[in-house]
Each structure stands twice: as C-alpha cells, then as structure tokens.
Amino acid sequence: MKAQFILLGAAIAAGLLFAVMGTMSVANIAAQTGDGMSQGQGKGNMTMAGGSEDSEKPSFVYKLNKKYHDYENGVFKVRAGTGGHVAPMTMFFPNHAEIKVGETVVFYNPTSVAEPHTVTFFMNNSTSANFVDAYVVENETSFAPATPNSNSEPILVPGPGGKNIILALNNRSFSPTMIDSNGKVTYLPPNGNYTVSGTEKYINSGWIWPKGLSPQGLPQIDSFSLTFDKEGTYNYICVVHPWMSGDVVVK
C-alpha cells in the first residue's frame, strides 16, 4: 500500500512542478530577457553581449559556462543552471569543486527564466525526499480550498484504521533542510550559510530560484552556502533535474 502511494506521488510530481511554476505572473515572464550571464564576480565574472543571435544559442551558452571558474579568497562559486528562455542549461557550472578545509562553496541560480534547482546531498540512502508524499490524516476528515470557489479538491485515499491519506508537497524537498547523524531534522534559513561537519545524513538547499523569480508562497531562495569542516568528497544532485550532479572535494 505504502509503495503504491509513493509511486503515485512521484508520478504527479512533474505536474505539480509545472503548477507551482504557473503561479508566476505574465508580467514577470515577459520581463525575463537576456540570458542571465551578467551575474558573478571576481575571476568568474563574464558578461555576454545581449541582443545577438549567438547569445541565445544553447551551444554558445554551454561553451561559455564550461569556462566558468570563480574561486577567490576561500569562496568557490557554482552556478546551478544558467541560460535563458531558448534552452535553460540544466547543469552545474562547474560540477567539480576542490577547496580546503574551512572554505566555502556558494551555489546560486543565474538563469533568466523561472527554472528552479536544488543542491541535495544524500549521505544516507534512507533520506531521499520526494516532492510529493502520502500522509495519514490524524484529526481532520475534510479540507476546504484556500481560494474560495476555486475548482480544486484534495486527493483523499482510504487509509489504515478508517483514516484518510492525503498527498501533499514535502517541505523537506522545497525548504533548506538538514538531518543530523541522530535523525534530527533542522530547517535552515533561506540563503543562509551552513557549516558541514561531515556526519550529516541529508543536506538540502531547497528550491533555488533565479533572484526575484521565486513563486509566491514558496521560500524565497536564490543561493545556498556551505562551509566544509572535514576532508572528503561530497556528492550532490539536483532533485528537480536528477541528471544534474556534482561534487565538492575538501582537502
């Protein structure tokens, strides 16, 4: 029974993603021009000339970002995605960072359209967090839409002991979250700097949106900073685009 609900949640996750992104206003979308390549400072600062046809080509954007490198004064910056409305790049640039103990990696999303990403470290296979999951309703038996007269109704499934089960968004996927070695869950402040001890089971940035483009109702996250206190190799992925992966090597 539980496996069926989890599979159902995974199946509708893509639909919910587009529903969340659909909350953005038409005005915001119309205002999203250029390719977001003017962000970044220091050695990795690269500004692309706007208006040219080449600047919109995915191959051109990809080649330029492959050269991206911004590592200065103990801070290594990584782009989570990039590009514009023609074809947003779903990759980390660069996807390999080598730093020293006590140094920091800053992840940010310079995409010029509302394409979210996460930076998610799974140190334990049991800590995978779905976008949507099944929850037993302990005390309530009915739910009213927050928007009056809206054409919506929650999915309620008969559960154990006569209780209902509802499918809902998983806060541990959407919000910055850490689970320590004892299983204690801590929600981190948006755009904060977390110090990694190397004993954590799960570290998640939450959904990182381009600055100013976070949909209303979701945490306003546009960056995630991690300071590493222990040597080792730390692998991460974007749970929105699972083929996006990278690692941080701390020496």
Steps between C-alpha positions, in 0.01 A plus 500: 500500500772749603706427188194569283449841658867590461492404133182703452665798665801471271274473195322828572809688616577627150147636467527678834832652394335664199205607716735674744689670222168607349439733796742748348335804343500559126667832568793333670545255216486776241767690690743208495736590219867430439681191614595573859871494421582834658499359854806394696803689618871458527682266264178342378329822396397466136260740329351397170400754238120506483287507189714278277365176359805309623434599860173302494642183349523213752836392360645849550364531855631152584852566371524830683387350830741207468774762541342642815729498803459724803716398798645783702575575867380157613164522322416275205189603305292246304222582258192281538376517144524803273375627166179658378159421357632327187651205688588533871813300585426224753855445620727624777781729384751377602380164632829431680636723777823448689542705818686492831359420844318807634422643157157566351306403188220734393231366265278747316260494206578755225233374255292786357176300501325334793683165492561365854780272620606337824837409647430179688750279683380147580746354752255223584279310254202521735487880482373538145225765500220489243328820380167345597429240766206324666396608850247346740238754607477461878244761600328652196268329254432783253699782341377828352689681221691805624365691199118523529303346212816365336464195279709274726471212742773302680562134427382297800564125506362257760779407739563275798256497792233688307720809468556692180828546315577823318772573245685822578820687414804398705649791695836318526532519123393864453669657804866509616530196726763306694468159666778420745656164585231437766213568260416843639350728235597869491357754256763750392445870426458586130821621334698412813844351552508152653820344638538136394651270763500193274274299733168612351256259336334757275562859395265678261505857370129511428387623161745765378336746261657780299512814714158667509320214324394279791125429466276645766444260787834319471815587699686790336826315435758613244824363651640236735839518674688213662819519703677164528679409824609147406707350220326272254297482180143624520270403212180687422218510244210723401183312591300706250734386221662177629751487214661814645776388734823625645748458781700702747845365590634638827874457564 
